[in-house]
Amino acid sequence: MLVMPSSSDVPSWYAVHKRALKAKEKSYIDPDTGYFVFTELAHLERGVCCGSRCRHCPFNHVNCRTSPSKT
């Protein structure tokens, strides 16, 4: 049985991302950080993982390093 998380467990950006997807938007502004975030739609249109550990990567972060580089 699928258990939905309580409202306190849902990140604040979840509803914003959901609305952006419904409107077929490719990005939104994170309500907590003010950062510009690509939606899953934008990533799907790109067609491959960019390797930047994007929040909504539909490609399982396949091109990301296992740990951030220390430069």
CHARMM internal coordinates of N, CA and C (Angstrom, degrees):
IC EDIT
DIST 1 N 1 CA 1.4480
DIST 1 CA 1 C 1.5220
ANGL 1 N 1 CA 1 C 109.42
DIST 1 C 2 N 1.3299
ANGL 1 CA 1 C 2 N 117.26
DIHE 1 N 1 CA 1 C 2 N 132.22
DIST 2 N 2 CA 1.4555
ANGL 1 C 2 N 2 CA 123.10
DIHE 1 CA 1 C 2 N 2 CA 179.34
DIST 2 CA 2 C 1.5139
ANGL 2 N 2 CA 2 C 109.76
DIHE 1 C 2 N 2 CA 2 C -77.47
DIST 2 C 3 N 1.3172
ANGL 2 CA 2 C 3 N 116.48
DIHE 2 N 2 CA 2 C 3 N 127.39
DIST 3 N 3 CA 1.4580
ANGL 2 C 3 N 3 CA 121.43
DIHE 2 CA 2 C 3 N 3 CA 179.19
DIST 3 CA 3 C 1.5163
ANGL 3 N 3 CA 3 C 108.10
DIHE 2 C 3 N 3 CA 3 C -109.62
DIST 3 C 4 N 1.3028
ANGL 3 CA 3 C 4 N 116.29
DIHE 3 N 3 CA 3 C 4 N 122.87
DIST 4 N 4 CA 1.4624
ANGL 3 C 4 N 4 CA 120.86
DIHE 3 CA 3 C 4 N 4 CA 178.78
DIST 4 CA 4 C 1.5212
ANGL 4 N 4 CA 4 C 109.04
DIHE 3 C 4 N 4 CA 4 C -77.92
DIST 4 C 5 N 1.3428
ANGL 4 CA 4 C 5 N 117.68
DIHE 4 N 4 CA 4 C 5 N 139.83
DIST 5 N 5 CA 1.4602
ANGL 4 C 5 N 5 CA 119.63
DIHE 4 CA 4 C 5 N 5 CA 178.43
DIST 5 CA 5 C 1.5252
ANGL 5 N 5 CA 5 C 110.32
DIHE 4 C 5 N 5 CA 5 C -68.06
DIST 5 C 6 N 1.3105
ANGL 5 CA 5 C 6 N 116.11
DIHE 5 N 5 CA 5 C 6 N 153.50
DIST 6 N 6 CA 1.4621
ANGL 5 C 6 N 6 CA 119.05
DIHE 5 CA 5 C 6 N 6 CA 176.36
DIST 6 CA 6 C 1.5185
ANGL 6 N 6 CA 6 C 108.51
DIHE 5 C 6 N 6 CA 6 C -68.32
DIST 6 C 7 N 1.3100
ANGL 6 CA 6 C 7 N 116.59
DIHE 6 N 6 CA 6 C 7 N 160.60
DIST 7 N 7 CA 1.4639
ANGL 6 C 7 N 7 CA 120.03
DIHE 6 CA 6 C 7 N 7 CA -176.60
DIST 7 CA 7 C 1.5234
ANGL 7 N 7 CA 7 C 111.96
DIHE 6 C 7 N 7 CA 7 C -60.45
DIST 7 C 8 N 1.3248
ANGL 7 CA 7 C 8 N 118.11
DIHE 7 N 7 CA 7 C 8 N -26.41
DIST 8 N 8 CA 1.4611
ANGL 7 C 8 N 8 CA 120.22
DIHE 7 CA 7 C 8 N 8 CA 178.68
DIST 8 CA 8 C 1.5301
ANGL 8 N 8 CA 8 C 111.90
DIHE 7 C 8 N 8 CA 8 C -73.82
DIST 8 C 9 N 1.3534
ANGL 8 CA 8 C 9 N 117.21
DIHE 8 N 8 CA 8 C 9 N -18.04
DIST 9 N 9 CA 1.4604
ANGL 8 C 9 N 9 CA 121.23
DIHE 8 CA 8 C 9 N 9 CA 179.46
DIST 9 CA 9 C 1.5254
ANGL 9 N 9 CA 9 C 112.92
DIHE 8 C 9 N 9 CA 9 C -90.62
DIST 9 C 10 N 1.3180
ANGL 9 CA 9 C 10 N 117.92
DIHE 9 N 9 CA 9 C 10 N -11.60
DIST 10 N 10 CA 1.4579
ANGL 9 C 10 N 10 CA 121.88
DIHE 9 CA 9 C 10 N 10 CA -177.47
DIST 10 CA 10 C 1.5276
ANGL 10 N 10 CA 10 C 108.66
DIHE 9 C 10 N 10 CA 10 C -86.11
DIST 10 C 11 N 1.3428
ANGL 10 CA 10 C 11 N 117.96
DIHE 10 N 10 CA 10 C 11 N 125.49
DIST 11 N 11 CA 1.4662
ANGL 10 C 11 N 11 CA 119.90
DIHE 10 CA 10 C 11 N 11 CA 179.56
DIST 11 CA 11 C 1.5294
ANGL 11 N 11 CA 11 C 110.92
DIHE 10 C 11 N 11 CA 11 C -62.58
DIST 11 C 12 N 1.3189
ANGL 11 CA 11 C 12 N 117.10
DIHE 11 N 11 CA 11 C 12 N 149.94
DIST 12 N 12 CA 1.4643
ANGL 11 C 12 N 12 CA 121.26
DIHE 11 CA 11 C 12 N 12 CA -177.35
DIST 12 CA 12 C 1.5216
ANGL 12 N 12 CA 12 C 112.23
DIHE 11 C 12 N 12 CA 12 C -62.37
DIST 12 C 13 N 1.3268
ANGL 12 CA 12 C 13 N 118.07
DIHE 12 N 12 CA 12 C 13 N -26.52
DIST 13 N 13 CA 1.4619
ANGL 12 C 13 N 13 CA 120.48
DIHE 12 CA 12 C 13 N 13 CA -179.04
DIST 13 CA 13 C 1.5181
ANGL 13 N 13 CA 13 C 112.84
DIHE 12 C 13 N 13 CA 13 C -78.79
DIST 13 C 14 N 1.3284
ANGL 13 CA 13 C 14 N 118.81
DIHE 13 N 13 CA 13 C 14 N -12.84
DIST 14 N 14 CA 1.4637
ANGL 13 C 14 N 14 CA 121.84
DIHE 13 CA 13 C 14 N 14 CA -174.33
DIST 14 CA 14 C 1.5336
ANGL 14 N 14 CA 14 C 112.03
DIHE 13 C 14 N 14 CA 14 C -57.18
DIST 14 C 15 N 1.3139
ANGL 14 CA 14 C 15 N 117.70
DIHE 14 N 14 CA 14 C 15 N -51.54
DIST 15 N 15 CA 1.4694
ANGL 14 C 15 N 15 CA 121.33
DIHE 14 CA 14 C 15 N 15 CA -178.31
DIST 15 CA 15 C 1.5224
ANGL 15 N 15 CA 15 C 111.04
DIHE 14 C 15 N 15 CA 15 C -66.71
DIST 15 C 16 N 1.3275
ANGL 15 CA 15 C 16 N 116.96
DIHE 15 N 15 CA 15 C 16 N -35.69
DIST 16 N 16 CA 1.4666
ANGL 15 C 16 N 16 CA 120.68
DIHE 15 CA 15 C 16 N 16 CA 179.39
DIST 16 CA 16 C 1.5271
ANGL 16 N 16 CA 16 C 109.72
DIHE 15 C 16 N 16 CA 16 C -64.85
DIST 16 C 17 N 1.3278
ANGL 16 CA 16 C 17 N 116.86
DIHE 16 N 16 CA 16 C 17 N -43.74
DIST 17 N 17 CA 1.4658
ANGL 16 C 17 N 17 CA 121.15
DIHE 16 CA 16 C 17 N 17 CA 178.26
DIST 17 CA 17 C 1.5236
ANGL 17 N 17 CA 17 C 110.39
DIHE 16 C 17 N 17 CA 17 C -64.02
DIST 17 C 18 N 1.3232
ANGL 17 CA 17 C 18 N 116.86
DIHE 17 N 17 CA 17 C 18 N -43.02
DIST 18 N 18 CA 1.4615
ANGL 17 C 18 N 18 CA 121.38
DIHE 17 CA 17 C 18 N 18 CA -179.86
DIST 18 CA 18 C 1.5359
ANGL 18 N 18 CA 18 C 110.64
DIHE 17 C 18 N 18 CA 18 C -60.49
DIST 18 C 19 N 1.3445
ANGL 18 CA 18 C 19 N 117.01
DIHE 18 N 18 CA 18 C 19 N -43.76
DIST 19 N 19 CA 1.4754
ANGL 18 C 19 N 19 CA 120.49
DIHE 18 CA 18 C 19 N 19 CA 177.88
DIST 19 CA 19 C 1.5162
ANGL 19 N 19 CA 19 C 111.01
DIHE 18 C 19 N 19 CA 19 C -64.19
DIST 19 C 20 N 1.3300
ANGL 19 CA 19 C 20 N 116.78
DIHE 19 N 19 CA 19 C 20 N -41.27
DIST 20 N 20 CA 1.4682
ANGL 19 C 20 N 20 CA 120.77
DIHE 19 CA 19 C 20 N 20 CA -179.95
DIST 20 CA 20 C 1.5284
ANGL 20 N 20 CA 20 C 110.56
DIHE 19 C 20 N 20 CA 20 C -62.64
DIST 20 C 21 N 1.3196
ANGL 20 CA 20 C 21 N 117.37
DIHE 20 N 20 CA 20 C 21 N -42.30
DIST 21 N 21 CA 1.4665
ANGL 20 C 21 N 21 CA 120.55
DIHE 20 CA 20 C 21 N 21 CA 177.85
DIST 21 CA 21 C 1.5253
ANGL 21 N 21 CA 21 C 111.11
DIHE 20 C 21 N 21 CA 21 C -63.13
DIST 21 C 22 N 1.3197
ANGL 21 CA 21 C 22 N 116.19
DIHE 21 N 21 CA 21 C 22 N -42.58
DIST 22 N 22 CA 1.4657
ANGL 21 C 22 N 22 CA 120.27
DIHE 21 CA 21 C 22 N 22 CA -179.83
DIST 22 CA 22 C 1.5287
ANGL 22 N 22 CA 22 C 110.71
DIHE 21 C 22 N 22 CA 22 C -61.48
DIST 22 C 23 N 1.3373
ANGL 22 CA 22 C 23 N 116.36
DIHE 22 N 22 CA 22 C 23 N -35.15
DIST 23 N 23 CA 1.4629
ANGL 22 C 23 N 23 CA 121.77
DIHE 22 CA 22 C 23 N 23 CA 179.50
DIST 23 CA 23 C 1.5291
ANGL 23 N 23 CA 23 C 112.06
DIHE 22 C 23 N 23 CA 23 C -86.45
DIST 23 C 24 N 1.3473
ANGL 23 CA 23 C 24 N 116.83
DIHE 23 N 23 CA 23 C 24 N 3.97
DIST 24 N 24 CA 1.4653
ANGL 23 C 24 N 24 CA 123.50
DIHE 23 CA 23 C 24 N 24 CA -178.42
DIST 24 CA 24 C 1.5334
ANGL 24 N 24 CA 24 C 112.46
DIHE 23 C 24 N 24 CA 24 C 58.81
DIST 24 C 25 N 1.3282
ANGL 24 CA 24 C 25 N 115.38
DIHE 24 N 24 CA 24 C 25 N 35.82
DIST 25 N 25 CA 1.4615
ANGL 24 C 25 N 25 CA 121.06
DIHE 24 CA 24 C 25 N 25 CA 177.50
DIST 25 CA 25 C 1.5219
ANGL 25 N 25 CA 25 C 109.43
DIHE 24 C 25 N 25 CA 25 C -88.08
DIST 25 C 26 N 1.3190
ANGL 25 CA 25 C 26 N 115.61
DIHE 25 N 25 CA 25 C 26 N 150.26
DIST 26 N 26 CA 1.4654
ANGL 25 C 26 N 26 CA 121.16
DIHE 25 CA 25 C 26 N 26 CA -177.04
DIST 26 CA 26 C 1.5237
ANGL 26 N 26 CA 26 C 112.98
DIHE 25 C 26 N 26 CA 26 C -95.38
DIST 26 C 27 N 1.3237
ANGL 26 CA 26 C 27 N 117.02
DIHE 26 N 26 CA 26 C 27 N -5.66
DIST 27 N 27 CA 1.4605
ANGL 26 C 27 N 27 CA 119.31
DIHE 26 CA 26 C 27 N 27 CA -179.72
DIST 27 CA 27 C 1.5237
ANGL 27 N 27 CA 27 C 110.13
DIHE 26 C 27 N 27 CA 27 C -157.04
DIST 27 C 28 N 1.3220
ANGL 27 CA 27 C 28 N 114.67
DIHE 27 N 27 CA 27 C 28 N 167.49
DIST 28 N 28 CA 1.4603
ANGL 27 C 28 N 28 CA 121.85
DIHE 27 CA 27 C 28 N 28 CA 173.69
DIST 28 CA 28 C 1.5228
ANGL 28 N 28 CA 28 C 107.75
DIHE 27 C 28 N 28 CA 28 C -153.79
DIST 28 C 29 N 1.3159
ANGL 28 CA 28 C 29 N 116.52
DIHE 28 N 28 CA 28 C 29 N 168.32
DIST 29 N 29 CA 1.4582
ANGL 28 C 29 N 29 CA 121.88
DIHE 28 CA 28 C 29 N 29 CA 176.74
DIST 29 CA 29 C 1.5276
ANGL 29 N 29 CA 29 C 107.97
DIHE 28 C 29 N 29 CA 29 C -100.91
DIST 29 C 30 N 1.3345
ANGL 29 CA 29 C 30 N 116.08
DIHE 29 N 29 CA 29 C 30 N 125.07
DIST 30 N 30 CA 1.4597
ANGL 29 C 30 N 30 CA 121.15
DIHE 29 CA 29 C 30 N 30 CA 178.64
DIST 30 CA 30 C 1.5330
ANGL 30 N 30 CA 30 C 108.43
DIHE 29 C 30 N 30 CA 30 C -61.88
DIST 30 C 31 N 1.3334
ANGL 30 CA 30 C 31 N 118.31
DIHE 30 N 30 CA 30 C 31 N 124.99
DIST 31 N 31 CA 1.4637
ANGL 30 C 31 N 31 CA 120.56
DIHE 30 CA 30 C 31 N 31 CA -176.56
DIST 31 CA 31 C 1.5290
ANGL 31 N 31 CA 31 C 114.34
DIHE 30 C 31 N 31 CA 31 C -66.85
DIST 31 C 32 N 1.3112
ANGL 31 CA 31 C 32 N 118.51
DIHE 31 N 31 CA 31 C 32 N -21.32
DIST 32 N 32 CA 1.4661
ANGL 31 C 32 N 32 CA 120.88
DIHE 31 CA 31 C 32 N 32 CA -179.91
DIST 32 CA 32 C 1.5183
ANGL 32 N 32 CA 32 C 113.06
DIHE 31 C 32 N 32 CA 32 C -91.25
DIST 32 C 33 N 1.3265
ANGL 32 CA 32 C 33 N 116.73
DIHE 32 N 32 CA 32 C 33 N -40.25
DIST 33 N 33 CA 1.4651
ANGL 32 C 33 N 33 CA 120.16
DIHE 32 CA 32 C 33 N 33 CA -173.42
DIST 33 CA 33 C 1.5168
ANGL 33 N 33 CA 33 C 114.00
DIHE 32 C 33 N 33 CA 33 C -102.34
DIST 33 C 34 N 1.3472
ANGL 33 CA 33 C 34 N 116.70
DIHE 33 N 33 CA 33 C 34 N -22.90
DIST 34 N 34 CA 1.4612
ANGL 33 C 34 N 34 CA 120.34
DIHE 33 CA 33 C 34 N 34 CA -174.54
DIST 34 CA 34 C 1.5184
ANGL 34 N 34 CA 34 C 112.37
DIHE 33 C 34 N 34 CA 34 C 80.98
DIST 34 C 35 N 1.3387
ANGL 34 CA 34 C 35 N 116.90
DIHE 34 N 34 CA 34 C 35 N 3.51
DIST 35 N 35 CA 1.4632
ANGL 34 C 35 N 35 CA 120.94
DIHE 34 CA 34 C 35 N 35 CA -179.99
DIST 35 CA 35 C 1.5223
ANGL 35 N 35 CA 35 C 111.22
DIHE 34 C 35 N 35 CA 35 C -73.28
DIST 35 C 36 N 1.3216
ANGL 35 CA 35 C 36 N 115.41
DIHE 35 N 35 CA 35 C 36 N 148.72
DIST 36 N 36 CA 1.4545
ANGL 35 C 36 N 36 CA 124.22
DIHE 35 CA 35 C 36 N 36 CA 173.30
DIST 36 CA 36 C 1.5233
ANGL 36 N 36 CA 36 C 106.63
DIHE 35 C 36 N 36 CA 36 C -79.37
DIST 36 C 37 N 1.3371
ANGL 36 CA 36 C 37 N 117.86
DIHE 36 N 36 CA 36 C 37 N 126.36
DIST 37 N 37 CA 1.4637
ANGL 36 C 37 N 37 CA 122.18
DIHE 36 CA 36 C 37 N 37 CA -176.46
DIST 37 CA 37 C 1.5251
ANGL 37 N 37 CA 37 C 109.45
DIHE 36 C 37 N 37 CA 37 C -126.73
DIST 37 C 38 N 1.3230
ANGL 37 CA 37 C 38 N 116.82
DIHE 37 N 37 CA 37 C 38 N 131.17
DIST 38 N 38 CA 1.4612
ANGL 37 C 38 N 38 CA 120.77
DIHE 37 CA 37 C 38 N 38 CA 175.19
DIST 38 CA 38 C 1.5236
ANGL 38 N 38 CA 38 C 109.57
DIHE 37 C 38 N 38 CA 38 C -75.61
DIST 38 C 39 N 1.3272
ANGL 38 CA 38 C 39 N 116.21
DIHE 38 N 38 CA 38 C 39 N 140.47
DIST 39 N 39 CA 1.4619
ANGL 38 C 39 N 39 CA 120.91
DIHE 38 CA 38 C 39 N 39 CA 175.73
DIST 39 CA 39 C 1.5260
ANGL 39 N 39 CA 39 C 109.28
DIHE 38 C 39 N 39 CA 39 C -81.30
DIST 39 C 40 N 1.3185
ANGL 39 CA 39 C 40 N 115.54
DIHE 39 N 39 CA 39 C 40 N 169.68
DIST 40 N 40 CA 1.4624
ANGL 39 C 40 N 40 CA 120.60
DIHE 39 CA 39 C 40 N 40 CA 176.11
DIST 40 CA 40 C 1.5272
ANGL 40 N 40 CA 40 C 110.49
DIHE 39 C 40 N 40 CA 40 C -58.92
DIST 40 C 41 N 1.3331
ANGL 40 CA 40 C 41 N 117.10
DIHE 40 N 40 CA 40 C 41 N -35.30
DIST 41 N 41 CA 1.4627
ANGL 40 C 41 N 41 CA 121.51
DIHE 40 CA 40 C 41 N 41 CA 178.85
DIST 41 CA 41 C 1.5276
ANGL 41 N 41 CA 41 C 111.21
DIHE 40 C 41 N 41 CA 41 C -58.42
DIST 41 C 42 N 1.3198
ANGL 41 CA 41 C 42 N 117.48
DIHE 41 N 41 CA 41 C 42 N -44.44
DIST 42 N 42 CA 1.4677
ANGL 41 C 42 N 42 CA 120.86
DIHE 41 CA 41 C 42 N 42 CA 179.51
DIST 42 CA 42 C 1.5237
ANGL 42 N 42 CA 42 C 110.79
DIHE 41 C 42 N 42 CA 42 C -60.56
DIST 42 C 43 N 1.3208
ANGL 42 CA 42 C 43 N 116.41
DIHE 42 N 42 CA 42 C 43 N -41.49
DIST 43 N 43 CA 1.4660
ANGL 42 C 43 N 43 CA 120.30
DIHE 42 CA 42 C 43 N 43 CA 179.74
DIST 43 CA 43 C 1.5236
ANGL 43 N 43 CA 43 C 111.58
DIHE 42 C 43 N 43 CA 43 C -67.32
DIST 43 C 44 N 1.3249
ANGL 43 CA 43 C 44 N 116.52
DIHE 43 N 43 CA 43 C 44 N -40.77
DIST 44 N 44 CA 1.4660
ANGL 43 C 44 N 44 CA 119.91
DIHE 43 CA 43 C 44 N 44 CA 178.80
DIST 44 CA 44 C 1.5248
ANGL 44 N 44 CA 44 C 110.84
DIHE 43 C 44 N 44 CA 44 C -63.23
DIST 44 C 45 N 1.3329
ANGL 44 CA 44 C 45 N 117.17
DIHE 44 N 44 CA 44 C 45 N -38.43
DIST 45 N 45 CA 1.4626
ANGL 44 C 45 N 45 CA 120.12
DIHE 44 CA 44 C 45 N 45 CA 178.16
DIST 45 CA 45 C 1.5262
ANGL 45 N 45 CA 45 C 111.28
DIHE 44 C 45 N 45 CA 45 C -67.43
DIST 45 C 46 N 1.3380
ANGL 45 CA 45 C 46 N 117.09
DIHE 45 N 45 CA 45 C 46 N -32.80
DIST 46 N 46 CA 1.4687
ANGL 45 C 46 N 46 CA 120.93
DIHE 45 CA 45 C 46 N 46 CA 177.00
DIST 46 CA 46 C 1.5247
ANGL 46 N 46 CA 46 C 109.80
DIHE 45 C 46 N 46 CA 46 C -65.98
DIST 46 C 47 N 1.3236
ANGL 46 CA 46 C 47 N 116.33
DIHE 46 N 46 CA 46 C 47 N -40.34
DIST 47 N 47 CA 1.4551
ANGL 46 C 47 N 47 CA 121.18
DIHE 46 CA 46 C 47 N 47 CA 173.32
DIST 47 CA 47 C 1.5097
ANGL 47 N 47 CA 47 C 117.31
DIHE 46 C 47 N 47 CA 47 C 94.47
DIST 47 C 48 N 1.3210
ANGL 47 CA 47 C 48 N 118.69
DIHE 47 N 47 CA 47 C 48 N -13.14
DIST 48 N 48 CA 1.4694
ANGL 47 C 48 N 48 CA 121.89
DIHE 47 CA 47 C 48 N 48 CA 179.20
DIST 48 CA 48 C 1.5268
ANGL 48 N 48 CA 48 C 109.61
DIHE 47 C 48 N 48 CA 48 C -146.37
DIST 48 C 49 N 1.3177
ANGL 48 CA 48 C 49 N 115.59
DIHE 48 N 48 CA 48 C 49 N 157.97
DIST 49 N 49 CA 1.4636
ANGL 48 C 49 N 49 CA 120.92
DIHE 48 CA 48 C 49 N 49 CA 174.32
DIST 49 CA 49 C 1.5255
ANGL 49 N 49 CA 49 C 108.64
DIHE 48 C 49 N 49 CA 49 C -69.16
DIST 49 C 50 N 1.3296
ANGL 49 CA 49 C 50 N 116.95
DIHE 49 N 49 CA 49 C 50 N 132.04
DIST 50 N 50 CA 1.4695
ANGL 49 C 50 N 50 CA 120.96
DIHE 49 CA 49 C 50 N 50 CA -178.70
DIST 50 CA 50 C 1.5253
ANGL 50 N 50 CA 50 C 112.38
DIHE 49 C 50 N 50 CA 50 C -86.17
DIST 50 C 51 N 1.3331
ANGL 50 CA 50 C 51 N 118.24
DIHE 50 N 50 CA 50 C 51 N -10.93
DIST 51 N 51 CA 1.4558
ANGL 50 C 51 N 51 CA 121.26
DIHE 50 CA 50 C 51 N 51 CA 178.08
DIST 51 CA 51 C 1.5168
ANGL 51 N 51 CA 51 C 114.55
DIHE 50 C 51 N 51 CA 51 C 87.17
DIST 51 C 52 N 1.3329
ANGL 51 CA 51 C 52 N 117.63
DIHE 51 N 51 CA 51 C 52 N 11.05
DIST 52 N 52 CA 1.4683
ANGL 51 C 52 N 52 CA 121.08
DIHE 51 CA 51 C 52 N 52 CA -176.46
DIST 52 CA 52 C 1.5277
ANGL 52 N 52 CA 52 C 114.28
DIHE 51 C 52 N 52 CA 52 C -100.06
DIST 52 C 53 N 1.3167
ANGL 52 CA 52 C 53 N 117.44
DIHE 52 N 52 CA 52 C 53 N 10.36
DIST 53 N 53 CA 1.4662
ANGL 52 C 53 N 53 CA 122.78
DIHE 52 CA 52 C 53 N 53 CA -178.70
DIST 53 CA 53 C 1.5271
ANGL 53 N 53 CA 53 C 112.38
DIHE 52 C 53 N 53 CA 53 C 57.29
DIST 53 C 54 N 1.3032
ANGL 53 CA 53 C 54 N 116.49
DIHE 53 N 53 CA 53 C 54 N 45.67
DIST 54 N 54 CA 1.4608
ANGL 53 C 54 N 54 CA 122.09
DIHE 53 CA 53 C 54 N 54 CA -178.78
DIST 54 CA 54 C 1.5304
ANGL 54 N 54 CA 54 C 110.93
DIHE 53 C 54 N 54 CA 54 C -64.43
DIST 54 C 55 N 1.2993
ANGL 54 CA 54 C 55 N 115.91
DIHE 54 N 54 CA 54 C 55 N 143.12
DIST 55 N 55 CA 1.4664
ANGL 54 C 55 N 55 CA 123.26
DIHE 54 CA 54 C 55 N 55 CA -177.52
DIST 55 CA 55 C 1.5260
ANGL 55 N 55 CA 55 C 112.74
DIHE 54 C 55 N 55 CA 55 C -56.74
DIST 55 C 56 N 1.3230
ANGL 55 CA 55 C 56 N 117.36
DIHE 55 N 55 CA 55 C 56 N -40.90
DIST 56 N 56 CA 1.4629
ANGL 55 C 56 N 56 CA 121.08
DIHE 55 CA 55 C 56 N 56 CA -173.65
DIST 56 CA 56 C 1.5256
ANGL 56 N 56 CA 56 C 112.59
DIHE 55 C 56 N 56 CA 56 C -108.16
DIST 56 C 57 N 1.3204
ANGL 56 CA 56 C 57 N 118.05
DIHE 56 N 56 CA 56 C 57 N 28.59
DIST 57 N 57 CA 1.4669
ANGL 56 C 57 N 57 CA 121.90
DIHE 56 CA 56 C 57 N 57 CA -179.59
DIST 57 CA 57 C 1.5283
ANGL 57 N 57 CA 57 C 110.58
DIHE 56 C 57 N 57 CA 57 C -61.21
DIST 57 C 58 N 1.3376
ANGL 57 CA 57 C 58 N 117.30
DIHE 57 N 57 CA 57 C 58 N 119.37
DIST 58 N 58 CA 1.4609
ANGL 57 C 58 N 58 CA 119.96
DIHE 57 CA 57 C 58 N 58 CA 178.24
DIST 58 CA 58 C 1.5308
ANGL 58 N 58 CA 58 C 112.73
DIHE 57 C 58 N 58 CA 58 C -86.32
DIST 58 C 59 N 1.3335
ANGL 58 CA 58 C 59 N 116.81
DIHE 58 N 58 CA 58 C 59 N 5.05
DIST 59 N 59 CA 1.4649
ANGL 58 C 59 N 59 CA 121.75
DIHE 58 CA 58 C 59 N 59 CA -175.00
DIST 59 CA 59 C 1.5271
ANGL 59 N 59 CA 59 C 112.66
DIHE 58 C 59 N 59 CA 59 C -109.90
DIST 59 C 60 N 1.3305
ANGL 59 CA 59 C 60 N 117.19
DIHE 59 N 59 CA 59 C 60 N 19.61
DIST 60 N 60 CA 1.4703
ANGL 59 C 60 N 60 CA 121.71
DIHE 59 CA 59 C 60 N 60 CA 177.97
DIST 60 CA 60 C 1.5256
ANGL 60 N 60 CA 60 C 113.40
DIHE 59 C 60 N 60 CA 60 C 58.68
DIST 60 C 61 N 1.3187
ANGL 60 CA 60 C 61 N 117.55
DIHE 60 N 60 CA 60 C 61 N 27.28
DIST 61 N 61 CA 1.4662
ANGL 60 C 61 N 61 CA 122.30
DIHE 60 CA 60 C 61 N 61 CA 177.66
DIST 61 CA 61 C 1.5290
ANGL 61 N 61 CA 61 C 112.33
DIHE 60 C 61 N 61 CA 61 C 53.64
DIST 61 C 62 N 1.3341
ANGL 61 CA 61 C 62 N 117.29
DIHE 61 N 61 CA 61 C 62 N 39.18
DIST 62 N 62 CA 1.4683
ANGL 61 C 62 N 62 CA 121.11
DIHE 61 CA 61 C 62 N 62 CA -173.94
DIST 62 CA 62 C 1.5230
ANGL 62 N 62 CA 62 C 114.09
DIHE 61 C 62 N 62 CA 62 C -62.96
DIST 62 C 63 N 1.3145
ANGL 62 CA 62 C 63 N 119.16
DIHE 62 N 62 CA 62 C 63 N -24.46
DIST 63 N 63 CA 1.4662
ANGL 62 C 63 N 63 CA 120.96
DIHE 62 CA 62 C 63 N 63 CA -179.08
DIST 63 CA 63 C 1.5222
ANGL 63 N 63 CA 63 C 112.92
DIHE 62 C 63 N 63 CA 63 C -101.79
DIST 63 C 64 N 1.3313
ANGL 63 CA 63 C 64 N 117.46
DIHE 63 N 63 CA 63 C 64 N 12.95
DIST 64 N 64 CA 1.4640
ANGL 63 C 64 N 64 CA 121.43
DIHE 63 CA 63 C 64 N 64 CA 179.95
DIST 64 CA 64 C 1.5215
ANGL 64 N 64 CA 64 C 109.91
DIHE 63 C 64 N 64 CA 64 C -91.24
DIST 64 C 65 N 1.3086
ANGL 64 CA 64 C 65 N 115.18
DIHE 64 N 64 CA 64 C 65 N 146.23
DIST 65 N 65 CA 1.4646
ANGL 64 C 65 N 65 CA 119.78
DIHE 64 CA 64 C 65 N 65 CA 174.39
DIST 65 CA 65 C 1.5143
ANGL 65 N 65 CA 65 C 108.70
DIHE 64 C 65 N 65 CA 65 C -69.45
DIST 65 C 66 N 1.3134
ANGL 65 CA 65 C 66 N 116.42
DIHE 65 N 65 CA 65 C 66 N 157.18
DIST 66 N 66 CA 1.4636
ANGL 65 C 66 N 66 CA 119.79
DIHE 65 CA 65 C 66 N 66 CA -179.59
DIST 66 CA 66 C 1.5176
ANGL 66 N 66 CA 66 C 111.81
DIHE 65 C 66 N 66 CA 66 C -70.91
DIST 66 C 67 N 1.3179
ANGL 66 CA 66 C 67 N 117.24
DIHE 66 N 66 CA 66 C 67 N -26.62
DIST 67 N 67 CA 1.4586
ANGL 66 C 67 N 67 CA 120.65
DIHE 66 CA 66 C 67 N 67 CA 175.64
DIST 67 CA 67 C 1.5244
ANGL 67 N 67 CA 67 C 108.19
DIHE 66 C 67 N 67 CA 67 C -142.03
DIST 67 C 68 N 1.3289
ANGL 67 CA 67 C 68 N 116.88
DIHE 67 N 67 CA 67 C 68 N 148.26
DIST 68 N 68 CA 1.4644
ANGL 67 C 68 N 68 CA 119.17
DIHE 67 CA 67 C 68 N 68 CA 179.79
DIST 68 CA 68 C 1.5233
ANGL 68 N 68 CA 68 C 111.06
DIHE 67 C 68 N 68 CA 68 C -60.90
DIST 68 C 69 N 1.3310
ANGL 68 CA 68 C 69 N 116.19
DIHE 68 N 68 CA 68 C 69 N 143.23
DIST 69 N 69 CA 1.4689
ANGL 68 C 69 N 69 CA 119.21
DIHE 68 CA 68 C 69 N 69 CA 179.13
DIST 69 CA 69 C 1.5175
ANGL 69 N 69 CA 69 C 109.50
DIHE 68 C 69 N 69 CA 69 C -73.58
DIST 69 C 70 N 1.3085
ANGL 69 CA 69 C 70 N 116.32
DIHE 69 N 69 CA 69 C 70 N 150.26
DIST 70 N 70 CA 1.4652
ANGL 69 C 70 N 70 CA 121.46
DIHE 69 CA 69 C 70 N 70 CA 179.50
DIST 70 CA 70 C 1.5132
ANGL 70 N 70 CA 70 C 108.24
DIHE 69 C 70 N 70 CA 70 C -108.99
DIST 70 C 71 N 1.3304
ANGL 70 CA 70 C 71 N 115.74
DIHE 70 N 70 CA 70 C 71 N 88.57
DIST 71 N 71 CA 1.4692
ANGL 70 C 71 N 71 CA 120.03
DIHE 70 CA 70 C 71 N 71 CA 179.48
DIST 71 CA 71 C 1.4853
ANGL 71 N 71 CA 71 C 110.82
DIHE 70 C 71 N 71 CA 71 C -112.56
END
COOR INIT
IC SEED 1 N 1 CA 1 C
IC BUILD
